[in-house]
Amino acid sequence: MDVLAKSTEQDFTQAGTLPTGFLAGSIKNIGTTEAIVNGVPLGPGEAKGYPFVGKGYEAIDFDPVQSTLRVLQIS
């Protein structure tokens, strides 16, 4: 059986993007200062989830600013 989805998880200290077409994902601020996800502040310890909705998402930009973001992507 072929693999149907690929999971990638990594920490970011620089700006990045969940690319157009990702199926599910989450972004957690594991740092100590506020970050920006999709133009919205994300405080330390907070997370934002993008659950599977039956089709791919548009791209989501994120910027840790001076923090660290843990990003999980299913594509």
JOBELQUI-V20746 format. One record per backbone hydrogen bond with DSSP energy under -1.0 kcal/mol. CO is the residue of the C=O (numbers start at 1). NH is the residue of the N-H. E is the energy in kcal/mol with one decimal. If there is no record, write none. Layout:
BEGIN
CO|NH|E, CO|NH|E
END
This chain:
BEGIN
6|75|-2.5, 8|73|-2.9, 10|71|-3.1, 12|69|-2.5, 16|62|-2.5, 18|60|-2.1, 19|22|-1.7, 22|57|-2.4, 24|74|-3.0, 25|50|-3.4, 26|72|-2.7, 27|48|-2.6, 28|70|-3.0, 29|45|-2.5, 35|42|-2.8, 36|63|-3.2, 37|40|-1.8, 40|37|-2.9, 42|35|-2.4, 43|46|-2.0, 46|29|-2.7, 48|27|-2.5, 50|25|-2.2, 57|21|-3.6, 60|18|-3.0, 61|38|-3.2, 62|16|-2.5, 63|36|-2.8, 64|67|-2.4, 68|30|-1.9, 69|12|-2.9, 70|28|-2.5, 71|10|-2.1, 72|26|-2.0, 73|8|-2.5, 74|23|-2.6, 74|24|-1.5
END
